C-alpha cells in the first residue's frame, strides 16, 4: 500500500535517541499508512535497521503490514538540510513529515496530523508543538521548554498568518516542497534553514499551527542553547538584510526590542560597575572622595538611571512569560528564569550584531 505520510528523519550520531523516536512512531494509534526514511548524514555510528522477529527485512529496508522503514546512507556529512532533501526525494507519500532525531511522538500525533489534512484539503503545510514537560528536573531544560511553549501559546502575535516550519515537527505537501526546491543546502548545520524555507512557503501559502500535533523534546544545557541562539541570530540577520522586515516567525519587532532592552540593561550595569571600580581605586590611591566632584555625582545618577529604565521596560515586555513561569514552577524559578532570559538575550543581540558586521 502506498504511504499517505513519509516521515523523514536526518540522523547524525544520534544513536542515543533514534531508538526511542522510532519506538514511539511504531506505537502510533489510528495512523494512516506511512513510511519512515532515516537519512544517515555521514555518521560515525552508522544507523542500522532495528531487528524484529515480527517483520521481514531486506537490505536497508524493513517492512511490516502498517509501515515501512528505509535507511539512506550518505557518504559524507552534508548537513540536515541536504539530508532532509535526500529523504524527500526518496519519499512516496503525499505528505512529508519532518522530525528531528531527538524527539518522541505521542500515540495520536500522526493521527491528528493526517486528520487535519483530511478535514481541510486546502491545508498545504502545518507545524506542531513540543510540550512543556521535561523528564529532567534540571533548571535550564525546564526553562527552555517553558520559554518555547509560552512563545507559541501565550505570546505569539495572533495577527501573524503563518508559523515557523519547525523541523522538530512539521509537515508539507510533497508536491509543494518539490516545487519550492526543498531546504537551502548552503546552510551547513541546523541553523536557519527552517526559517528560510518558511519565508518561501509563506509567499504563497499559510503554515497552519496544529497544537494537537505534539512531540516531546528533551532540551540541552545552557551553553549549547546559548551557542545556538548566537548562531541562529547571526544567520537570521543576514536573512533580514535581504528582506528588510520583521516577521511572526523568527523575530518580531517586539522581540527585537525586548532583546535590546535586556542587553542594554546588562551592558550598562557592567559599565557602571567598572566605572565605580575605577573611581574606588582612584579615591583609595589618591585619598580623594568622589563626593567632592559634582560632575561625577551627576554622571553617577545618570548612569544608574538608564539601566533601571531599560530593565523596567524589559520586565514589562516579558511580563507574560514571568507570570507563566510563576504559575508553572513558582517564584524562585520565575526569578531565576528572568535573569537567565536576560543573559540569553545578550547572546542573541551579540549574534545579530556580529551578523551585521560581517
C-alpha positions in Angstrom: 0.0 0.0 0.0 1.3 3.4 -0.9 2.0 5.5 2.2 0.0 8.6 3.0 2.8 10.1 5.1 6.5 10.0 4.5 8.4 10.6 7.8 11.9 11.9 7.2 14.5 11.9 9.9 18.0 13.2 9.4 20.4 11.2 11.5 23.9 12.3 12.7 25.5 10.4 15.6 22.0 10.1 17.2 22.2 6.5 18.4 21.2 7.6 21.9 17.8 9.0 20.8 16.8 7.5 17.4 15.6 4.2 19.1 13.1 6.0 21.3 11.8 8.0 18.4 11.2 5.0 16.2 9.5 3.2 19.0 7.0 6.0 19.6 6.4 6.2 15.8 5.7 2.5 15.5 3.3 2.7 18.5 1.2 5.4 16.9 -2.5 4.7 17.1 -5.0 5.1 14.2 -2.3 6.5 12.0 -2.7 6.3 8.2 -0.2 4.2 6.1 3.2 5.7 6.5 6.9 5.1 5.7 9.9 6.2 7.8 13.0 7.3 6.0 16.1 7.7 8.1 18.9 9.6 6.3 22.3 8.8 7.9 24.2 12.0 7.3 27.7 10.5 7.3 27.6 9.5 10.9 30.4 7.8 12.8 27.8 5.5 14.4 26.1 4.2 11.3 22.4 3.8 11.5 21.2 0.2 11.4 17.7 -1.0 10.8 16.5 -2.5 14.1 15.8 -6.2 14.1 12.4 -7.7 14.9 11.1 -11.2 14.6 7.7 -9.8 13.5 8.9 -8.1 10.4 10.6 -9.1 7.2 13.8 -7.3 6.4 15.8 -6.6 3.2 19.0 -4.6 2.9 18.3 -1.1 4.4 14.5 -1.7 4.2 12.2 -3.1 6.9 8.6 -3.8 6.1 5.5 -4.6 8.1 1.8 -4.6 7.5 1.3 -1.0 8.5 4.6 0.8 7.8 8.0 0.7 6.0 11.3 1.8 7.4 14.0 2.7 5.0 17.6 3.8 5.6 19.6 6.1 3.3 23.4 6.4 4.0 25.2 9.5 2.7 28.9 9.0 2.2 29.8 12.3 3.9 28.2 14.8 6.3 26.3 17.3 4.2 24.1 18.9 6.9 20.5 18.4 8.0 19.1 20.5 5.0 20.7 18.2 2.5 19.8 15.1 4.4 16.1 16.1 4.5 16.2 16.8 0.8 17.6 13.4 0.1 14.9 11.8 2.2 12.2 13.9 0.4 13.4 12.8 -3.0 13.0 9.1 -2.0 9.6 9.6 -0.3 6.5 8.1 -1.8 3.8 9.6 0.4 1.5 12.5 -0.5 2.7 14.5 2.6 6.2 14.8 4.0 6.6 14.9 7.8 9.9 16.2 9.1 11.2 15.2 12.6 14.4 15.8 14.4 16.1 12.6 15.6 15.8 13.6 19.3 12.0 13.9 19.7 9.4 11.4 20.7 5.9 11.2 19.4 2.6 10.8 21.3 0.3 8.0 20.2 -2.1 10.4 18.5 0.5 12.7 16.8 0.4 11.1 13.3 -3.4 10.6 13.5 -4.1 14.2 14.3 -1.7 15.5 11.6 -3.4 13.3 9.0 -6.8 14.2 10.2 -6.0 18.0 9.8 -5.2 17.4 6.1 -8.3 15.3 5.5 -10.6 17.7 7.3 -9.3 20.7 5.3 -8.0 19.8 1.8 -6.7 23.4 1.5 -4.0 22.9 4.1 -0.6 22.8 2.5 1.7 22.8 5.5 1.4 22.6 9.2 3.7 22.7 12.2 3.2 21.1 15.6 4.5 21.9 19.0 6.8 20.3 21.6 5.2 20.0 25.0 6.5 22.0 28.0 7.1 19.0 30.3 10.6 17.7 30.7 11.8 14.4 32.1 14.8 16.1 33.6 14.5 18.1 36.8 17.4 20.4 35.9 16.6 24.1 35.8 17.6 25.1 32.3 15.9 22.3 30.2 12.6 23.2 32.0 13.2 26.9 31.5 13.8 26.4 27.7 10.7 24.2 27.4 8.6 26.8 29.1 10.2 29.6 27.1 9.2 27.9 23.8 5.8 26.9 24.9 5.0 30.4 26.2 6.1 31.9 22.9 4.0 29.6 20.8 0.9 29.6 23.0 0.8 32.7 25.2 2.9 35.4 23.5 2.8 35.0 19.7 1.3 37.7 17.6 -2.1 36.4 16.8 -2.3 38.5 13.6 0.6 36.6 12.1 -0.9 34.3 9.4 2.0 31.8 9.2 4.1 29.9 11.7 7.6 28.7 11.7 8.1 25.5 9.7 10.0 23.9 12.6 11.6 20.6 11.5 11.3 19.4 15.1 7.7 18.5 13.9 6.4 19.9 10.6 4.7 18.6 7.5 4.1 19.8 4.0 2.6 18.5 0.7 5.3 16.7 -1.2 4.4 18.4 -4.5 4.7 21.9 -2.9 8.0 21.0 -1.2 9.3 19.9 -4.6 8.1 23.0 -6.3 9.8 25.2 -3.8 13.1 23.4 -4.2 13.4 22.0 -0.7 15.7 23.2 2.0 18.6 25.5 1.2 21.6 23.3 1.4 24.0 26.2 1.7 23.4 26.3 5.5 25.8 23.7 7.0 24.1 23.0 10.3 20.7 23.2 12.0 20.6 27.0 12.0 18.1 28.9 9.9 17.3 26.5 7.1 13.8 26.1 8.5 13.3 29.9 8.7 14.5 30.4 5.2 12.1 27.7 3.9 9.3 29.2 6.0 9.7 32.5 4.1 9.5 30.8 0.8 6.4 28.8 1.8 4.7 31.8 3.2 5.0 33.8 -0.1 2.1 31.7 -1.5 0.7 29.5 1.3 -0.2 29.6 5.0 1.6 27.4 7.5 -1.0 26.2 10.0 -0.2 25.8 13.7 -1.6 22.5 14.9 -1.4 22.3 18.8 -2.7 18.8 18.7 0.3 17.6 16.7 2.6 17.2 19.7 6.1 15.8 20.3 8.3 15.5 23.4 11.8 17.0 23.3 14.4 17.0 26.0 16.5 20.2 25.9 20.2 20.5 26.4 22.0 22.7 29.0 22.7 26.4 28.9 25.8 26.6 26.8 24.7 24.5 23.8 21.5 26.5 23.7 23.2 29.9 24.1 25.6 29.0 21.2 22.6 28.0 19.0 20.9 31.3 19.9 24.1 33.2 18.9 24.5 31.4 15.5 20.8 31.5 14.7 20.7 35.3 15.3 23.9 35.7 13.2 22.4 33.9 10.2 18.9 35.4 10.6 20.4 38.9 10.5 21.6 38.0 7.0 18.2 36.9 6.0 16.8 40.2 7.4 19.2 42.2 5.4 17.7 40.7 2.2 14.0 41.1 3.3 14.2 44.3 5.3 11.3 43.4 7.6 10.4 41.6 10.8 8.0 38.7 10.9 6.0 36.5 13.2 8.4 33.6 12.7 12.0 34.3 13.8 11.9 37.8 15.3 9.1 40.3 15.6 9.9 43.9 16.2 8.7 43.3 19.8 11.2 40.5 20.3 14.0 42.6 18.8 13.2 45.5 21.2 13.0 43.0 24.1 16.5 41.7 23.3 17.8 45.3 23.0 16.4 46.4 26.4 17.8 43.2 28.0 21.2 43.7 26.5 21.2 47.4 27.2 20.4 47.0 30.9 23.1 44.3 31.3 25.8 46.1 29.4 25.2 49.4 31.1 25.2 47.7 34.5 28.6 46.2 33.8 29.8 49.7 32.6 28.6 51.2 35.9 30.4 48.5 37.9 33.6 49.1 36.0 33.2 52.8 36.3 32.7 52.7 40.1 35.5 50.2 40.4 37.9 52.6 38.7 36.7 55.5 40.9 37.1 53.5 44.0 40.6 52.6 43.1 41.3 56.2 42.2 39.9 57.5 45.5 41.7 54.9 47.6 45.0 55.6 45.8 44.8 59.4 46.0 42.8 59.7 49.2 40.2 61.8 47.4 36.4 61.3 47.9 34.3 61.4 44.7 31.7 63.4 46.7 33.9 66.4 46.1 33.3 66.3 42.3 29.8 67.5 41.4 30.1 66.4 37.7 31.0 62.8 38.7 28.0 62.7 41.1 25.7 63.8 38.3 27.2 61.2 35.9 26.7 58.6 38.6 23.0 59.4 38.9 22.5 59.3 35.1 24.4 56.0 34.8 22.3 54.5 37.5 19.0 55.7 36.0 19.4 54.5 32.4 19.8 50.8 33.0 17.0 50.9 35.5 14.7 52.4 32.9 15.7 49.7 30.4 15.2 47.0 32.9 11.7 48.2 33.8 10.8 48.3 30.1 12.2 44.8 29.7 10.2 43.5 32.6 7.1 44.9 31.0 7.9 43.3 27.7 8.4 39.8 29.2 5.7 40.0 31.8 3.6 37.3 30.3 6.5 34.8 30.4 7.3 35.8 34.0 3.7 35.2 35.1 3.7 31.9 33.2 6.9 30.7 34.9 5.5 31.7 38.3 2.2 29.7 37.7 4.1 26.7 36.4 7.1 26.5 38.7 6.9 29.1 41.5 8.5 32.3 42.5 12.1 31.1 42.8 12.0 29.6 39.3 10.5 32.7 37.8 13.2 35.0 39.3 16.0 32.7 38.1 14.3 32.3 34.7 14.1 36.1 34.3 17.8 36.6 34.8 18.6 33.6 32.6 16.5 35.2 29.9 18.5 38.4 30.3 21.7 36.5 29.5 20.3 34.6 26.6 19.0 37.9 25.0 22.6 39.1 25.3 23.7 36.2 23.2 21.0 36.9 20.6 22.0 40.5 20.4 25.6 39.7 20.1 24.9 37.2 17.3 22.8 39.7 15.4 25.4 42.4 15.8 28.1 40.1 14.5 25.9 39.3 11.6 25.5 42.9 10.7 29.3 43.5 11.0 30.1 40.5 8.8 
